[in-house]
Amino acid sequence: MKTHSLLCQAQQTSFNAQSLIFIKKPSPFSIPAFHISFTNPKSPFFKARSRGILLTACISHGTQGLTGGTGSGNVGNIASVSSLQKEEEEEEENQEEELQMEVNRQGLENESLWKQMKEIVVFTGPAVGLWLCGPLMSLIDTAVIGQGSSIELAALGPGTVWCDNMGYVFMFLSVATSNMVAISLAKQDKNEVQYQLSILLFIGLTCGFVMLFFTKFFGLSALSAFIGSKNLHIVPAANTYIQIRGLAWPAMLIGWVAQSASLGMKDSWGPLKALAVSSVINGIGDILLCRLLGYGIAGAAWATMVSQVVAGYMMIDSLNKKGYNAYALSVPSLSDLKTIFGIAAPVFVMMMSKVAFYALLVYFATSMGTLTLAAHQVMIQAFFMFAVWGEPLCQTAQSFLPEFFYGINRNLTKARMLLKSLAIIGTIFGLVLGIIGLSIPWFFPNIFTPDQKVIQEMHKILVQYFMALAVTPCILSLEGALLAGRDLTFASLSMTGCFSLSAVYLMLVRDRGYGLSVCWYALVGFQWARLALALQRLLSPKSILFSEDLSQYKLKELKTA
């Protein structure tokens, strides 16, 4: 009877959903109140569980105790209000989850930023020496030869354009090797790495012999056309230099492939040891052949050639010690060539534009006379010497970012964090390099030449020299990210555009009597344009850093569910 009276009373009284929920007594299996403190009431798990208990209680009592028409209406009201309440709470949960994800992401970025910067420094520290050795050899040649003859010093300008800058034409081998090896390792496929090495080494060897024969049979004609009729007196010295150094083309290109493979494996110590030995050989050879035996520019060329052959052999040996057979060469199939061409063609255009720009600077400097050309040779070699300190940042991007773009551990948030670290390091490093690089030709120009007229020409372009050098590391880190993400079409088109605008500028102002500063203002514009274009591209929503963010897609799927 007591139970019957309670049921009748429930039929006569109208309750809203909220009041019914709160007067519902907890079931015998409810968690005691003193246990609540051990569970976060804001957590999604706790909310979902609590909401399920209350809703079940309402429906249960409405169906079991309310049998009349009023009871049925109350059940409908309860279900409707509970459904709305459930939707509101789910929306609040989604907002809280989004906020928590954002907080966690920011916390991860702040926590990992210094850790990533430390890893970058550990990798780039030895890698600095890799790019430092080449320009260091040329700078040693410049300093040694400059002490003896201004004509031979001037001849080094077109000579190094042919031997060093022309090497950038084959930089596609380095980029393709590093990119393909890093991606294959991210997929944990060692057999694919071995096969890629064998075909890339074959291509490098083939290109090396092509350049050797081209230098042998067409080097003199190309130099004569490049130098022009006004400075034919420096052609014999320049030709001697390129013919001797041309013997090292096969070893040099094979060494580049092996070096890039090691860097793609995140090993910078093996290549550093090889280039350190080659630099010592080059330095000793320059002193012995040029200063003591008096062979001049020919002695410098022999020293550099021998050092490059030794470096190539040691690079190959370094790969063999990692468990790969670097002596195994494979002829690439059409499919392999198509894959490599897809990477190499845009990189080739990119590097050709860069090489053409620096060659154009030498060409215009050549037309200004021997002393001006000698000053340009000293400053451009000093520029290359310090600019390559930023190359490890480019290589770091190419070695580490593919793992976050394509690998098993794909994570675009970490990719953005890594690029942020690279940009910060590049900015700071650029300012330091600019200051140090400026001080040497300013305070110690006699290291390169005792000719006061050449030194005067050097001092006229110190400001432009600093402006171009200071932004170089940051440029290289951003362009490395573009290469790692295989945004190659944009990279090649932007470099071509920068070259074209600079060439137009040089042709418009070359005859206005501004001297060597014209060439160096063109270099400043070239560098800053590259920085602006790369930065704009990477910050674009279409960038690989943002356009394929799987975490955003997963979040949308959760919202839909």
C-alpha positions in Angstrom: 0.0 0.0 0.0 2.8 2.4 0.8 4.4 1.7 -2.6 1.0 2.2 -4.3 0.4 5.6 -2.7 3.8 6.8 -3.8 3.0 5.8 -7.4 -0.3 7.6 -7.3 1.4 10.7 -5.9 3.9 10.6 -8.7 1.1 10.4 -11.3 -0.6 13.5 -9.9 2.5 15.7 -9.6 4.4 17.1 -12.6 8.1 17.2 -12.4 10.5 18.6 -14.9 13.4 16.5 -16.1 16.0 18.3 -14.1 14.2 17.9 -10.8 13.5 14.3 -11.5 17.1 13.6 -12.1 18.2 15.2 -8.9 15.6 13.5 -6.6 16.6 10.2 -8.1 18.3 8.2 -5.4 21.6 6.6 -6.4 21.4 2.9 -7.2 22.8 0.4 -4.7 25.8 0.1 -7.0 26.7 3.8 -7.1 30.2 4.9 -6.2 30.3 6.3 -2.6 30.8 10.0 -2.3 34.2 9.7 -0.7 35.6 8.1 -3.8 34.8 11.0 -6.1 38.0 12.9 -5.0 40.1 10.2 -6.7 38.6 10.9 -10.1 38.8 14.2 -11.9 35.2 15.4 -12.3 36.3 17.4 -15.4 37.7 14.4 -17.3 35.6 13.1 -20.2 35.5 9.6 -18.8 34.0 10.7 -15.5 31.4 13.0 -17.2 30.3 10.3 -19.6 29.9 7.7 -16.8 28.0 10.0 -14.5 25.7 11.1 -17.3 25.0 7.6 -18.3 24.0 6.6 -14.7 21.5 9.6 -14.3 19.9 9.1 -17.7 19.4 5.3 -17.0 17.8 6.1 -13.7 15.3 8.5 -15.1 14.2 6.2 -17.9 14.0 3.2 -15.6 11.7 4.9 -13.1 9.6 6.6 -15.7 8.9 3.2 -17.4 8.5 1.2 -14.3 6.6 3.6 -11.9 4.7 6.0 -14.2 1.9 4.1 -16.0 -0.6 6.8 -16.7 -0.8 9.5 -19.5 1.0 12.1 -17.4 3.8 9.6 -16.8 4.2 9.0 -20.5 4.4 12.8 -21.1 7.0 13.1 -18.4 9.0 10.4 -20.0 8.9 12.2 -23.3 9.9 15.5 -21.7 12.7 13.7 -19.8 14.1 12.1 -22.9 13.9 15.4 -24.9 15.6 17.5 -22.2 18.1 14.8 -21.5 19.0 14.6 -25.2 19.5 18.4 -25.4 21.5 18.4 -22.2 23.7 15.5 -23.5 24.4 17.5 -26.7 25.4 20.6 -24.8 27.7 18.6 -22.5 29.2 16.8 -25.5 29.9 20.2 -27.1 31.5 21.5 -23.9 33.6 18.3 -23.8 34.8 18.8 -27.4 35.8 22.4 -26.6 37.6 21.3 -23.5 39.4 18.5 -25.4 40.4 21.0 -28.1 41.7 23.4 -25.5 43.6 20.6 -23.7 45.1 19.5 -27.0 46.3 23.0 -27.8 47.7 23.4 -24.3 49.5 20.0 -24.6 50.8 20.9 -28.0 52.2 24.2 -26.8 53.7 22.5 -23.7 55.3 19.9 -26.0 56.7 22.6 -28.2 58.2 24.6 -25.3 59.6 21.5 -23.7 61.1 20.1 -26.8 62.4 23.3 -28.4 65.7 23.3 -26.5 66.1 19.5 -26.9 65.7 19.8 -30.6 68.1 22.7 -30.8 70.6 20.6 -28.9 70.2 17.7 -31.4 70.6 20.1 -34.3 73.9 21.5 -32.8 75.2 17.9 -32.2 74.5 17.0 -35.8 75.5 20.3 -37.4 78.7 20.8 -35.4 80.6 18.1 -37.4 78.6 18.8 -40.5 80.0 22.4 -40.6 83.4 21.0 -41.5 81.9 19.2 -44.5 81.0 22.4 -46.3 83.9 24.3 -44.8 86.6 22.2 -46.4 85.8 23.0 -50.0 85.8 26.8 -49.7 88.7 26.5 -47.2 90.7 24.8 -49.9 89.9 27.6 -52.4 90.6 30.3 -49.8 94.0 28.7 -49.0 94.7 28.7 -52.7 93.7 32.3 -52.9 95.8 33.4 -50.0 98.9 31.4 -51.2 98.7 32.5 -54.8 97.8 36.1 -53.9 101.2 36.5 -52.2 103.0 35.7 -55.4 101.1 37.1 -58.4 98.1 39.3 -59.0 97.6 37.9 -62.5 97.4 34.3 -61.1 95.1 35.6 -58.3 92.8 37.1 -61.0 93.0 33.8 -62.9 91.6 31.9 -59.9 88.3 33.8 -60.4 87.2 32.0 -63.6 89.2 28.9 -62.6 87.2 28.4 -59.4 83.9 29.2 -61.2 84.7 26.3 -63.5 85.9 23.8 -60.8 83.9 24.8 -57.7 80.8 26.7 -58.9 80.3 24.3 -61.8 80.1 21.5 -59.2 76.9 23.0 -58.0 75.3 21.8 -61.3 75.6 18.3 -59.9 74.3 19.2 -56.5 71.1 17.4 -57.6 73.0 14.1 -56.9 73.6 15.2 -53.3 70.0 16.3 -52.8 68.5 13.2 -54.4 70.8 10.9 -52.4 70.1 12.6 -49.1 66.4 12.8 -49.7 65.9 9.2 -51.0 68.1 7.6 -48.4 66.4 9.5 -45.5 63.0 8.5 -46.7 63.9 4.9 -47.2 65.5 4.8 -43.7 62.3 6.4 -42.3 60.5 3.4 -43.8 63.1 1.1 -42.3 64.0 -0.5 -45.7 67.8 -1.1 -45.8 67.7 -3.1 -49.0 66.1 -0.1 -50.8 68.9 2.1 -49.4 71.5 -0.2 -50.8 69.9 -0.3 -54.3 69.5 3.5 -54.3 73.2 3.9 -53.4 74.3 1.7 -56.2 72.5 3.5 -58.9 73.3 7.0 -57.6 77.0 6.1 -57.3 76.9 4.9 -60.9 75.3 8.2 -62.0 77.9 10.1 -60.1 80.8 8.2 -61.7 79.3 8.7 -65.1 78.8 12.5 -64.6 82.4 12.7 -63.3 83.9 11.2 -66.5 81.7 13.4 -68.6 83.0 16.5 -66.9 86.6 15.2 -67.1 86.4 14.9 -70.9 84.5 18.1 -71.3 87.2 20.0 -69.4 89.9 18.3 -71.4 88.5 19.1 -74.8 86.4 22.2 -74.3 87.8 23.9 -71.2 90.1 26.3 -73.0 87.4 27.5 -75.4 84.9 28.0 -72.6 87.4 29.9 -70.5 88.3 32.2 -73.4 84.7 33.0 -74.1 84.0 33.6 -70.4 86.9 35.8 -69.7 86.6 37.9 -72.8 89.1 39.6 -75.1 90.1 42.3 -72.5 91.7 39.8 -70.2 93.1 37.1 -72.4 96.4 37.4 -70.6 94.9 35.4 -67.6 93.5 32.6 -69.8 96.7 30.4 -69.8 96.9 30.4 -66.0 93.2 29.7 -65.6 93.3 26.9 -68.1 96.3 25.3 -66.3 94.3 25.4 -63.1 91.1 23.8 -64.5 92.9 21.1 -66.5 94.7 19.8 -63.4 91.7 20.0 -61.1 89.5 18.4 -63.8 91.2 15.1 -63.2 89.4 14.8 -59.8 85.8 15.2 -61.2 84.9 11.4 -61.0 86.3 11.1 -57.4 84.7 14.4 -56.4 81.1 13.4 -57.5 81.3 9.9 -56.1 82.5 11.5 -52.8 79.5 13.8 -52.9 77.0 10.9 -53.3 78.7 9.0 -50.5 78.8 12.0 -48.2 75.1 12.8 -48.8 74.2 9.2 -48.1 76.0 9.3 -44.7 74.3 12.6 -43.9 70.9 11.0 -44.8 71.8 8.4 -42.3 72.3 11.2 -39.7 76.0 10.5 -39.6 78.1 13.7 -39.9 81.3 12.4 -38.2 82.4 9.9 -40.9 82.4 12.5 -43.8 84.0 15.1 -41.5 87.0 12.8 -40.9 87.5 12.3 -44.6 87.4 16.0 -45.4 89.6 16.9 -42.5 92.3 14.7 -43.9 91.8 16.1 -47.4 92.1 19.7 -46.0 95.4 18.9 -44.3 96.7 17.4 -47.5 95.6 20.5 -49.5 97.2 22.9 -47.0 100.5 21.1 -46.9 100.5 20.7 -50.7 99.9 24.4 -51.2 102.8 25.4 -48.9 105.1 22.8 -50.4 104.3 23.3 -54.1 103.5 27.0 -54.2 105.6 28.6 -51.6 108.7 26.3 -51.4 108.9 24.9 -54.9 107.4 27.9 -56.8 104.8 26.1 -58.9 102.3 28.8 -58.4 98.7 28.2 -59.6 99.6 24.8 -61.0 100.9 23.7 -57.6 97.7 24.8 -55.9 95.7 22.9 -58.4 97.7 19.7 -57.9 97.3 20.0 -54.1 93.5 20.4 -54.4 93.1 17.6 -56.9 95.0 15.1 -54.7 93.0 16.1 -51.6 89.7 15.6 -53.4 90.7 12.1 -54.6 91.6 11.1 -51.0 88.4 12.5 -49.7 86.3 10.5 -52.2 88.0 7.3 -51.3 87.5 7.9 -47.5 83.8 8.7 -48.1 83.3 5.4 -49.8 85.1 3.6 -47.0 82.9 5.3 -44.5 79.8 3.8 -46.2 81.3 0.3 -46.3 81.9 0.5 -42.5 78.1 1.1 -42.1 77.3 -2.3 -43.7 76.7 -1.1 -47.2 78.6 -2.1 -50.3 79.7 1.2 -51.8 81.7 -0.5 -54.6 78.5 -2.1 -56.0 77.3 -0.1 -59.0 74.0 -0.7 -60.8 72.8 0.7 -64.1 69.5 2.5 -63.3 66.3 1.4 -65.0 64.0 3.7 -66.8 61.7 3.7 -63.7 64.7 4.6 -61.5 65.8 7.4 -63.8 62.2 8.8 -63.8 62.2 8.9 -60.0 65.6 10.5 -59.8 64.7 12.9 -62.6 61.6 14.0 -60.7 63.9 15.1 -57.9 66.9 16.0 -59.9 65.3 18.2 -62.6 64.0 21.0 -60.3 67.1 20.8 -58.2 69.2 21.0 -61.3 67.3 24.1 -62.4 67.7 25.6 -58.9 71.4 25.0 -58.7 72.0 26.1 -62.3 70.3 29.4 -61.5 72.6 29.8 -58.5 75.7 28.9 -60.4 74.7 31.2 -63.3 74.2 34.1 -60.9 77.6 33.7 -59.2 79.2 33.2 -62.7 77.4 36.4 -63.8 78.9 38.3 -60.9 82.4 37.2 -61.9 81.7 38.0 -65.6 80.7 41.6 -64.8 83.6 41.9 -62.3 86.0 40.7 -65.1 84.9 43.5 -67.4 85.9 46.1 -64.7 89.6 45.3 -64.9 92.2 43.0 -63.3 92.4 44.7 -59.9 88.7 44.9 -59.5 88.4 41.2 -60.5 91.1 40.3 -57.9 89.2 42.2 -55.2 86.0 40.4 -56.1 87.8 37.1 -56.1 89.0 37.6 -52.5 85.6 38.8 -51.3 83.5 36.2 -53.0 85.8 33.4 -51.7 85.5 34.9 -48.2 81.7 35.0 -48.7 81.6 31.4 -49.7 83.9 30.5 -46.8 81.5 31.8 -44.2 78.3 31.1 -46.1 78.9 27.4 -46.0 78.6 27.5 -42.2 74.9 27.6 -42.8 74.8 24.6 -45.1 74.5 22.1 -42.2 71.2 23.7 -41.3 70.0 22.9 -44.8 71.3 19.4 -44.5 69.7 19.0 -41.0 66.3 19.8 -42.5 66.9 17.3 -45.3 68.0 14.6 -42.9 65.5 15.0 -40.1 62.3 16.4 -41.6 61.5 13.5 -44.0 61.0 11.2 -41.0 58.2 13.6 -39.8 56.8 14.0 -43.3 56.8 10.5 -44.7 58.0 8.0 -42.1 56.3 5.6 -39.7 56.5 8.3 -37.0 54.9 11.0 -39.1 54.3 14.1 -37.1 53.9 17.5 -38.6 53.8 19.3 -35.2 57.4 18.0 -34.6 58.3 19.1 -38.2 57.2 22.6 -37.5 59.0 22.6 -34.2 62.2 21.5 -35.9 61.9 24.1 -38.6 61.3 26.8 -35.9 64.5 25.7 -34.1 66.4 25.8 -37.4 65.2 29.3 -38.2 66.1 30.6 -34.7 69.6 29.1 -35.0 70.0 30.4 -38.5 69.1 33.9 -37.5 71.5 34.0 -34.6 74.2 32.2 -36.5 73.9 34.6 -39.4 74.5 37.6 -37.4 77.6 36.0 -35.7 78.9 34.9 -39.1 78.3 38.4 -40.6 80.3 40.1 -37.8 83.2 37.6 -37.9 83.2 37.5 -41.7 83.3 41.3 -42.0 86.1 41.7 -39.5 88.6 39.6 -41.5 88.7 41.5 -44.8 88.3 44.8 -42.9 91.1 44.4 -40.3 93.3 41.7 -41.9 93.2 42.2 -45.7 96.9 41.5 -46.1 96.2 37.8 -45.5 94.9 37.7 -49.0 97.0 40.3 -50.9 99.6 43.0 -50.2 98.3 45.1 -53.1 96.8 48.3 -51.6 94.7 49.0 -54.7 93.1 45.6 -54.5 92.5 46.2 -50.7 90.8 49.6 -51.5 88.4 47.8 -53.9 87.6 45.2 -51.2 86.7 47.8 -48.6 84.2 49.5 -50.9 81.8 46.5 -50.7 82.0 45.6 -47.0 78.5 46.7 -46.2 77.0 44.7 -49.0 79.1 41.8 -48.0 77.7 41.8 -44.5 74.1 42.2 -45.7 74.3 39.3 -48.0 76.2 37.0 -45.5 74.0 37.6 -42.4 70.8 36.1 -43.9 72.5 33.1 -45.6 72.1 30.5 -42.7 68.4 31.3 -42.3 67.8 31.1 -46.1 69.5 27.7 -46.2 67.4 26.3 -43.4 64.2 27.3 -45.1 65.3 26.0 -48.5 66.3 22.8 -46.8 62.7 22.4 -45.6 61.4 22.9 -49.1 63.7 20.2 -50.4 62.8 17.8 -47.6 59.2 18.3 -48.4 59.9 17.8 -52.1 58.4 21.2 -52.9 60.9 21.2 -55.7 58.9 23.0 -58.4 58.5 26.1 -56.2 62.1 26.0 -55.1 63.4 25.9 -58.7 61.0 28.6 -59.9 61.8 31.0 -57.1 65.5 30.6 -57.6 65.1 31.1 -61.4 63.0 34.2 -60.7 65.7 35.7 -58.3 68.4 35.0 -60.9 66.4 36.6 -63.7 65.7 39.8 -61.8 69.3 40.1 -60.6 70.5 39.6 -64.2 68.2 42.3 -65.5 69.4 44.7 -62.7 73.1 44.0 -63.6 72.6 44.7 -67.3 70.8 47.9 -66.5 73.4 49.4 -64.2 76.7 47.8 -65.5 77.8 50.9 -67.5 76.9 53.6 -65.1 80.3 53.7 -63.4 79.3 52.3 -59.9 82.2 49.8 -59.9 82.2 46.6 -58.0 79.4 47.7 -55.6 76.9 47.0 -58.5 77.7 43.3 -58.4 77.4 43.1 -54.6 74.1 45.0 -54.4 72.8 42.4 -56.8 74.0 39.7 -54.4 72.2 41.4 -51.5 68.9 41.5 -53.5 69.4 37.9 -54.6 69.8 36.7 -51.0 66.9 38.7 -49.5 64.5 37.7 -52.3 65.3 34.0 -51.6 64.6 34.5 -47.9 61.2 36.2 -48.5 60.0 33.7 -51.0 61.0 30.6 -49.0 59.4 32.0 -45.8 56.2 33.0 -47.5 55.9 29.5 -49.0 56.5 27.6 -45.8 54.0 29.8 -43.9 51.4 29.2 -46.5 48.4 26.9 -45.7 49.4 24.9 -48.8 52.8 24.2 -47.4 53.5 20.6 -46.5 53.9 21.8 -42.9 50.1 22.5 -42.8 48.3 21.0 -45.8 48.4 17.4 -44.6 48.1 17.8 -40.9 46.5 14.4 -39.9 45.9 15.7 -36.3 43.5 18.2 -37.7 41.6 15.5 -39.7 41.4 13.3 -36.6 40.0 16.2 -34.6 37.3 16.8 -37.2 36.5 13.0 -37.2 36.1 13.1 -33.4 33.7 16.2 -33.7 31.6 14.4 -36.4 31.4 11.3 -34.2 
